[in-house]
Amino acid sequence: MHKVTKRRLLQLALAVDAAGALMPVGVLCAVTRQPQPLLTAVLAGAAWLAVGALKNRYTRDELAGDNAAIPIVWDWLIMLGVLSVVFVAGRVEVSLEVCVLALLPCLALTVVRRKLVHRYLLAVRRRAQALRRALIIGEAGAVDKVCALLAQRTDHEYVVVGSCLVGAEATESALPVLARLVPDADATDAVLDGETVLRCAAELDAELVFVAPGRQLSAARVRCLAWALNDGGRDLAVLPGLIDVSQHRVRLANAAGLTVMHIDHATRRGLPVLLKQATDRLGALLLLVLLSPVFVAVGAAIRLSSTGPVFYWQIRMGQDLRPFRMWKFRTMVVTADLMRPALESANEHDGAMFKIRRDPRVTRVGRLLRRFSLDELPQLFNVLAGHMSLVGPRPPLPEEVERYDAIELRRLSVKPGLTGLWQVSGRSDLSWDETVALDLSYVDNWSYARDIGVLFRTVRAVVDGRGAY
């Protein structure tokens, strides 16, 4: 992140967090005639900023990181505990109910601030701004792979501007190769590595050095490089070779001087899963009650606009390859399934999915229902029955599953969802590889907080309608 951008975001974060605690506490305490409103407000603001600082919420990574709300809720609860101790120790008289109520705005403002900053950074990164220039070191194959992965996405802060390759192997990347390090290095070579890399980083004005470890880049060699970069004021980041493993699954430990990286199991049992199941059933039941007028209106529109039943069902594959009957509002003509073989050549989607942007089988009312995803509402009955979840991968057809490879089959290790990362990331506009990548990311890195985030994003995706056809 650019230094000016970082400084401005830090100033904004501190101002919003301080004001979010100071002002509501001071005003409410004054209105309710608490004995020491000014002192209470100052203590609340200081406590909120102190907790944020102790939890590293104002570091570069946190300011530019994700917009998860759950960690901020935990910070807020910690602040309440800290203030309780301070008030008792300092004999500050204030009503507990008034204090808690007055501190709710600071929680909401901080969450909103993080989300807005996250969106802002995503937008400017797409315009090639607020990026960190990086020099990458490693063997040619590893460097090519890392560069290809980074080039596929624009939601990160790294732009690789050059490389230092280990060995004489040719690279497929278009990056400039500033130097080549000797393959089998001794202690002298390891020291020279640092001098060479620092010179290359200075030439490219790279503030960060990526290291892609390989057979010819030993731990001892990386250690010497870390010493040189530390003395030269350049940041070092080591790429462990993991793909799409969420931070909450990674734990670092130390054993005999070795840094050990533990990868926790994907969540499949325990309290989070029970909470997800309860949310699925209660949420589906509540939505069915609230949306009952919509069901009636959509059913009437379908019956009046075309001949045939209101509902349509298909056999879909669920968790662990268990088939189930999935319900939808009918959006096509009754003979749609018989017409599909003749339309196979018009399929506009790659991979195992079948999608046509202007499908001739879709009725006029059906296009409107698909535009706003209203045809998916009957799947709430599937959620209530336990066949599906509110959030999960897209449920595939049996003939699609027959074409899956071993990696794609992993999508079915969890319940399919009414909505999911596929639906909120572009839906049918995504390629098959992008769809599989999103589903695998969900399967491996699922968390309850992530589900809640997808549900909120679903509302925006439905209104936007992008990729819905």
N, C-alpha and C positions, 0 to 999 in steps of 0.2 A: 504494500500500500504506500502511496506517495506520502512523504512526511507532512506536507501541508494538509492533505486529506485526513491523515491520522490525527493531527493536532485539532482540526476542526471537529472531527467526530468525537474526540475525547472531550473537548469543551462542551459540545452539545450533550453528551451523555451525562457529564457531571452537572450541568445546569438543569436538565430535565429531571434527573433523579433527586437533586437537592430541592428544587421547587416542588416536585411532586410530594415530598414529605413535609417540608417546611410550611407551605402555604395552607394546605387543608387542615393540618394539625393546629396551626396557629389560629386560623379563622374559627374552626369548630370549638376549640377550647375557649376562645374569647366569647363566642355566641352562647355557649352553655355555662359561662361564668366559672371556668376552672381557675384555681388560685394562681397559677403561674403559666399563662399561655405562651409567653415568649420563650421562657426557658424550656418548656416542654417541646415547642416547635424546633428549637435549635438542637436539642438532644435527639429528637427524631430524625432530623436531617443528617446530623453527624453519624448516627447509628446506621442509617441506610447506606451512606457513602462508605463507612468503615467496613460494613459487611461486604459490599460490592468490591472494595479494594482487596480485602482478605481472600475473597473467592476469585480474584483475578478477573473481574468483569470488565476492567478498563484496560486490559492489555490489548496489543494489536490483534491477536488471534480471536479474542472474544468480541472485540468491536467489529471485526470483519467476519465473524463466524456465523453459525446458524441462528435461527430465530426461535429456538425452543423455549416454551414458557415454563415448563415444569421446574427447571433449575432455579428460575427466578422466584417461583412460589416457595421453594425450600429456603432461599435467601430471606424472603419476607418473614417466614416463620422463625428463622434464626434471629432476625432483627427484633421480633416481638419478645423473644426470650431475653435478648441482650437488654432491651429497654426495661423489661420487668425488673431485672437485677439492678440496673442503674437507678430506676425510680425508687426502689426500696432502699438501696444504699445511700442515695442522696436525699431521701425523705421528700421526694417530689410528689405532691398530692395531685392526682389526676384520676378521673373515672376510667376504669378499664374498658368499659363499653364505648365511651367516647373516643378513647385513644385508638382502639382497634378499627372503629368505623372511620376515623380520620385518616388512618394509614392505608385504607383500601385504594385510594386514588394513586398513591405512589407505586403500588404493585401494577395497576392497570397501565399507568403512563410508561413505566419501564418496559413492560411487555410490548406495548405499542411502539415505543421508541426503537427497540431492538428489531422489530419486524420491518419498520419503515427504513431503518438503516440497511438491513439485509436486502430489501428490495432495491434501494438506491444503489448499493454496491453491485448487485447483479446487473442493473441497467448500465452503469458506467463501465463495467468490465466488458460488456458486449460492444462498447464503443472503444475498447482497448485503452481504458483509463484505469487509474488506481490499481495498477499491476506491479508485481515485484519482478525485477529482471533477475534471471537465474542462469548460472553456468552449470552444465551437467557434466559429471565425470563418470566414466565406466567403459566397459567393453562395447564395441559397436552394436551388437545385437540388443543389449540391454538399453542402450541409449535410444536406439530406434524405437523400441517398444514403448518406452516412457514418453517420448516425444509424440508418438502417434496417439497414445491415450490422452495426453494433455490437450492435444489439438482438437479432439472430438468434442470437448466441452468448453463452455465460456463462463461457467459458474464458479471458477476458482481464480485465485489472484496471481497465478504464476505464468510468466512468459519466458520460455527458454530462448536465450539469445546467442548461445554458442556452446561448444563442447570441448572437453579434453578427453581424448580417447586413450584407452589402455591397449597397447598392441598396435599392429599394423593393419588389422582387418578393415576393409572398406565399410563405409556407412551408407545407408540408403537415405538418410535424412539430408535435407537441404541446409542444415545449420552449418555455420562456419566452424571448422575444426582448427582451434588456435594452437593446440599442442598435442603431442602424443607422449604418453608416459610409458616407460619401459615395462614389459610384462612381468618379469621375475625380478622384483625389487629387493635390494638389500637395505640395510639401515641408512646408508648414504643416499640411495635413491629415494627412500621414503622422505628424508628431509628435503631433498631437492623437489619432490612433488609439491610440497607446500609453497615453495618459492615460485614454482611455475604456475600453479593455480592462482596464487595471489596476483601475479603479474597479468594473467589472462582475465581475471575478474575485474581488475582495475582498467584494463583496456576496453572492456565491454560495459563498464559501469554497472556490474552485476553485484547486488547487495546480498545475494543468496547463492550458495553452492549446493547443488543436488549431487548426492553420491548414490550410484546404482551398484551395490556390491556384486561381485562376481568371483569366478575362480581365480582371476589374476589380481583382484583387489582385496587383499587380506584385511582382517580386523586390525592387526598391528599397523598396517599401512594407513588405514582410515584414521586410526588414533593419532598418528603423527600429523596427518592432514588437519585433524580437528585442532591440534595445538597451534598450527601455523595460522589457520583461519581465525582462531580466537585472538591471537596476538595481532593479526592484521585487521581486526574489526569487521570481518565478514561472517554472516550467519551460515550454519551448516545444517542440512537436512538429509537424513539417510532414508532411502526408499527401501522398505523391507521386502518388496516383491508381492505384497498382498493386494488383492483386487476387491474393492467394494466390501470392506469390512468396517462396520460402524465403530466409532470411537468408544461407545459404551461397552463393546465386547472385548476391548483391548486392555490388558493389565501388564504393567512392567514390573519385573522383579530382578534381583541381583543374586547371582550364585557364583562363588569363586572368582569374582571380578568380571564375570560375564553378564551382560544385560540380556535378560530372558523376557521374551514377549509371549504372554499367554493370550490365547484367543478363546473367549468363553463360548459355550455352546449357544446356538440359536435358541431363543425362548420357546419351549414347547409345553411346559407345565408350570405349576405353581400359581401364586396369587395373581400375577398379571394375566395369565390365561383365563383364570376364573373370572376376573374382572371384565375381560373381553367378552366372555360368554354371556355374562349378566347384562352387559351393555347391549349386546346383539339382541337378546330376547326382549328386554325392556324397551330398547330403542325401536325395534320393529313393531312392537305392540302399540307404542305411543304414536308412531308415525302412521300406522294403519287407522287409528282412531281419528287423528287430526286431518288426515288426507282422505277420509271417506267421501266428502263432497266431491273431491277431484276424481275419485274412482267412478262415482256416479256420472259425472259430466263427461269423462273420457269414454266410458262405456256407451253412453247415449250417442256421442259423436260417431263412434265406430259403427254402431248398428244403423244409424240413419244415413251414413255415407257409403256403405258397401254391404254386400251380402256376406253372411258368414258369422261365426261366433265372435264374441268380444275378446276372449282370451285365446292365447296360442301357447302350446307347450312343446318343448324339445327335450330329448334326452341329452344331458350334459354330464361330463365327468367331474366328480368332486374329489375331496381329499382321499388320498391313497387309492386312486382309480375307482372309487365307488360311484356308479352311475346314479343319477337322480333326475326327476322330472322338473325342469325349470319353467316357470310361468312368466309370460309377458302379455302385454296388450297386443292384439293383432294389428300389425302395421302394413301387411302385405295382402295380396289377393289370396284366396283360399287355395289356389293351385300353385302357390309359390314354390313348394318343395319339388314338384314335378318339373318346374321350369328351370331349376338350377343347373342340371347337366348341360343344357343348351347355352348357358351363360358362363360356363367355366373359362372359356377363352377370353372373356371380358373382365376377368378378375384383375383389380387394380392393386391388390396387396401381394407382397412377397411372402414367402414362408408358408405356414400352414393355415393362415387365415383366408377367408373369402369375403371380399368387400368390393362393392361397386358404388362409386360416388352418386351416379344417377341410375339407380337400380330400377328397371321398368316394373318390377313386381310391387313396389311400394305404392300404397294408395296416397291420395292427396292429404287426408287426415293423418296418415302414417308418417308422412314427411314432417309434419308439425310436431307430432309426438316424439319422433326421433331427435328433432332439433333441440328439444328441451328435456330429452331423456325420460319423458313421461311413460314411455312404453316399458321401462324397467321397473316401475313401481310394484307390479304384482310379485316381484322377487322378494318383497318383504315377507310374503307367506313362506318362501323357502328359508329365509333367515329365521323366522319364528319356528319352523319345523326342525332347524338344526342342520339343514343341507348346506347352507351358505352362511357367510358372515357379512356384517355391514361393510367391512373393508377387507380386501384380499385380491388375489390375482383374478383375471378374467376366466370364467368357467368355459372350457373348450368343448367342442363336439367330439364324439367318439372317433370319427374319421380323421379329425385333426390329430388326436392323440396317437393314432396309428403311425403317423409320420414323425413323431417326436424322437429325438435322440435321448441319450441318458441324461444329459444336462437339462434339456427342456422338460423332461419328466419331473424334475425337482420342483417345478411350479406347483405340482399337485401334492406336495407334502403338507400343505395347509389348506384350510377351507377356502374355496373361491369366494369372491366378494361382490356385493352389489355395486360398490365403487372401489377404486384402488389407484395406485400410482399411474396405471395406464390411462384411466379415465381423466385424471387431472393433469396429464402431461401432453395431451394432444390427441388421444384416442386413435382413431383410424388413420390420422395423418402420420403416425409413427411407423417406422419400418418394423419388420418382424424381429430383427436383432435388437432393436431398441425396446420393443415390447418385452422380449424375453429378459433383457438386462434389468428392466424395471421390476419385473415380477420376481426375479432371483434376488434382487436387492431387498425387496420386501420380505421374502421368505427367510433370508439369512439375518436380516437386521431388524426384524419386527420389534416394536415396543408399543405399549399402550398409548404413550404420548404421541407417537408417530401416527397411530390410527386417528386420534382426535384431530391432528393437523390435516390429515387427508380428508376427513369429513368436512372440515371448514373450507378446504380448497375445492371440494366438490360443488359447493353452492356457487362459487365463482365460475367453475367450469361449465355448469349447467346453463347459467345465464349467458356465458360467452358462446357456447355451442360449437366451439372450434373442433373439427374432426368428427362431429356427430352426423353420420349418414348411414 
